[in-house]
């Protein structure tokens, strides 16, 4: 190359890859994959709706909650939580499928690092769960099952917090696994009890009742230790702001509910990030 070559003095510009761009593409991929599977879209909306109508109608005459609520009103927050839980959790099963197909290995060797994988999966799966819950609530408000008020705005934020929490939990389970059958078994073993013991299907036993048996006392403490209990309690407050749920027993204040819900989300995402940084299994499994 001659000393007069004009290209010799031109600086070389190196563009570093964008981690957020990679996360956005992974999140968008989750959306495309979800809506291409029409049976999955239908089941994600229809199944909780059937649960709500069947259980709510069948047990309507045998339950009366705070403020004269019947079971179909009491079970409504539990149905919304069921939509968020199942959609967010099972959205993370794509981690195992991507690893099997070799896509995950290709993503992990990219120079953007590992955090875009977690961000993309969590944002994509959480957005799908959030949109489905909002669609269900739109039907609920349209039919007048719950009063429409300004509490809908914090309710939307709470749904986003719960969706991200459940996606983080799903990543914790899915990342070290290489079997979809094992993923389903573990999630059903842990997810259903977590949902049932959150006050979704039956209220938390009230403290100080002499009639509480030993089993009910243990059940109460398990439900109090369940972080989803507080998210569901706040959802019930936001759906029915005029009802005083303290009359029916356990009803933590909104500050406690939000603190526990946000801390649960941070804990799940932090543990998922720790596992992804420390485990190289996805790099090695073909």
N, C-alpha and C positions, 0 to 999 in steps of 0.2 A: 504494500500500500504506500503510495507516495505521500510526501509531507503536505502536498497541496490538495489532497483528497478532501472535499468538503464534508463528507460523511464521517471523517475521523473525529471532528470536533463536536459532533452532535451527541448530546447526552442520551443515555439509554434509560427509558422510563419503564419501571417495573410496577405493574399494578398488582397489589396484594388482593387476594380473593376476599369477598365479603361474606362474613359469617352469617349476618342477618339475611343476605340474599339466599344463601343455601338453606337457612331455616325456613324462609318463606316458600321456597320451591318444595321442600319436604311437606310443609303444611298444605300447600295447594295440591300436592299429590294425594294426600289423605282425602281431600274433598272429592277429587276426581274419581278416586277408587270407590269411595262410599256411594256416590250418586250413580255410578255405573252398575252397582249391584242393587237392582230395584227391589229384590226380595228382602234385602237387608234394610232398606229404607222403610218398606211397608211394615216389617216386623218390629222395627224400633219404635214406631208410632202406635201401631194397632195393639200390640201386646200389653203395654201399660194401660192403654185406654180400656181394654177388656178387663184387666185386673181391677181397675177403678170402678167400672160399672158393675161387674159381677159381685165383687166383695162389698162395694158400697151399697148396692141394692139389697143383697142378701142379708147383710148384718145391720141394715138401717134401723130396723125396729127393736134391736136388742142393745143399742148403745146410745148414750146421751152424754155429750161432753160439756165443757165449759161454755156458758152462754147459750145453752140449749142446742148446741151443734149435734147433728146426726152423724152417722158413721161416714156417709159419703162426703161430708165436709171435712171431717177429721182425717180421712184417708187421703184427701187431695194432696197435701204436701208430701206425703209418703209416695204417692204416684209420681209426682214431679221428681223427687229424689231418685226413684227407681229408673226413670228415663235417663237422668244424668249419670247415674252409677253404671248402668249396663252399657250405654253408648260410649262413655269415656273409657271404661275398662276394656271393652272388647275392641275398641279402636286401636289399642296398643298391641293387639295380637299380631298386627302386621309386622312388628319387629321380628318375630320368629319366621314369618313367611319371607320377609326381605332377606334374612340371613340365609335361608335355604336356597333362595334363587340367586344368591351372590350379589344382590344389590347393596346390602348393608356393608359388605367388605369393600365395595367400590367407594362408598360414601366415606368410610372411616379412613381410607388412605388419602383422601383429599386434604389439601393444606389448610383447610379452615378449622380443623380440630374436631373434637367430639361434641362440644356444646350445641352446635346447630342441629345435631341429630335429636338431642333431648328437646330443644326448643321447638323444632318442627313437628315432632310427634305430639308433644303436649299441646301446642297451640292448635294444630290441625284437629286432633281428637277432641280437645276441649271446645273448639268452635262448633263442631258437629253436634256435640251433646248440648251445648247452650242453645243452638238454633232449634233443635227438636223440643227442648223444654219450653222455649218461648212460643213455638207453634202450638204446643198443647195448652199452654196458659191462655193463648189467644182464643181458643175454643171455649175454655172455661169462662173467661170474661164475657165472651159473646153470648153464652147461654145463661149468664147471671148467677153462676154457682158461687162466685166470689165477687165482692164489691170492688169496683175499679176506683183506685185512688192514687195519690201521689206516691204511695209506698211501692208502686210498681218499679220505680227507678232504683232504690236500694235492693229490691228483689232481683232485678236483672244483674246487679253487681254480685249479689250473693250466689246466684246461679253460676256465674263465671268463676268465682272462688272455689265452689264445690266441684265444678268440672275440671279445673286445673289440678285440684287435689286428687281426684280419682284417676286422672291421667298419670299423675306422678306415681300413684300406687300401682297402676297397671304396668308402668315402666320398671318399677322395682321387681315385680314378679316376672315380667317377660324377658328382661335383659339376660339373666343367667340361664334361661331355659332354651331347649332346642326341640321341644315337643309341644304341639298345639293341644294334644290330649291332656298332657300334664298341666298346661296353663288353664284349661277349662276346669279341670278337677280342683286345682288349688283355688281358683277364683270363686267357684261355686261353694267351696268349703268355707272360705273366709268372707265372701261378699254377701251371701244371703243372711248369715247370722248378723253381720254388721248392719245390714239394712233393717232386719226384723227388730234388733235390739237398739234401735235409734229412736223409738217412739213413733215409727211410721205406721205400724199395724195395731199397736196397743200402747196406751199411755205409760209413762214411767211411774211405777208404784210410788205413792206419796210417802214421805217420811213421817214417823211418829204414829203410824197406825198400829194399834195393838193386834189387829187381826192379821198382820203380815206374818206369813210363815217364814221359816228359815230360807227356803228356796226363793221366795219373793224378795227377801232382803238381799240375797246374793245377786239375784237378777237386777235389782235396783242399782247396786254398786257397779255391776258390769255395764249397765246402760249409761250410768253417769261417767264412766271411764271411756265411753265410746265418743270420739270427737264428732261423729256425724249427728249425734243427739242434739248438739248445740246448734248446728247448722239447720237442722230440721225445726227446732224450736223457734229460731229466728224467722224461718220461712213461714211458719204458722202465724207468727205475729204480723208479718208483712202482708200475708194474704187476708187476714181478718183483724185489722187494727183496732176494731171497736170491741173485740172480745177480750175479757179479762181471764187469761188462762191460769192465773194464780189460784182461781177458785177450784180448778180441777186437779191441783197437785203441783208437780214439778214444773216451774216456769222461770228459768233464769232470765236475767235482764239482758237487754240488747248488747250492752258493752261486753258482757261475758261471752255471749254468743259469737260476736264478731272477733273477739280476741282469740278464742279457741279455734274458730274456723280459719282465720288467717294463719295462725301458728301451725295448724295441721297442714295447710297448703305449703308453707315454707318448709316444714319438716319432710314432707313427701318429695318435693322437688330436690331438696338438698341430699336426701338419701339416694334418690335416683341418680343424681349427678356424681355422687361419691362412688356408686357401683359402676357407673359407666367409665369413670376415670381409672378405677382400679382393676376392672375385669377386662381381659383381652380375649374372652371366649368368642365374641362375635368376629374377631379377626381370624380365628383359627378354624371355626366350624364351617365346612363347605356345604 
